[in-house]
Amino acid sequence: MKSRMCCTVPTVSRTSGRPIAIGETTTGKTIVVVYERHREAGHTIVRPVTAYEVEER
């Protein structure tokens, strides 16, 4: 089974200013995904830029 994001909290990266999602995978790991949003032909497209695992606080 592949991991997937759930329970995300939207915020913005301090370094890039891009939006990020912080969430937990189905395997219990906490990850951060930095992404870009684009509008093309009336649709919103979300493209991941990078993702990394973080330790819980």
C-alpha positions in Angstrom: 0.0 0.0 0.0 1.3 3.4 -0.9 1.5 6.2 1.6 -0.8 9.2 1.1 -1.3 12.5 2.8 -4.1 13.0 5.2 -5.1 15.7 7.7 -3.0 18.4 6.0 -2.5 21.8 7.5 -1.8 24.5 4.8 0.9 27.1 5.4 3.7 28.8 3.6 7.4 28.0 3.4 9.6 30.6 5.2 12.4 30.2 2.7 10.6 30.0 -0.7 7.2 31.6 0.0 5.6 28.6 -1.7 2.6 26.9 -0.1 3.3 23.7 1.9 1.2 20.9 3.3 2.1 19.2 6.5 0.5 15.9 7.2 0.7 12.3 8.2 1.0 9.4 5.8 -1.0 6.2 6.3 2.2 4.6 7.7 2.4 7.2 10.5 5.2 9.3 9.1 4.9 13.1 9.3 5.9 14.8 6.0 6.1 18.3 4.5 5.3 18.8 0.8 6.2 22.1 -0.9 4.1 22.7 -4.0 3.1 25.2 -6.6 -0.4 26.1 -7.8 -1.0 27.0 -11.4 -4.2 27.9 -13.3 -4.4 26.5 -16.8 -7.5 26.5 -19.0 -9.8 27.2 -16.1 -8.3 24.3 -14.0 -6.1 24.5 -10.9 -3.0 22.3 -11.2 -0.9 21.4 -8.1 2.7 20.4 -8.8 4.9 19.2 -5.9 8.3 20.8 -5.7 9.9 18.8 -2.9 8.8 16.7 0.1 10.6 15.5 3.2 10.0 13.6 6.4 10.1 15.5 9.7 10.2 14.3 13.2 7.2 14.9 15.4 7.5 17.7 17.9 
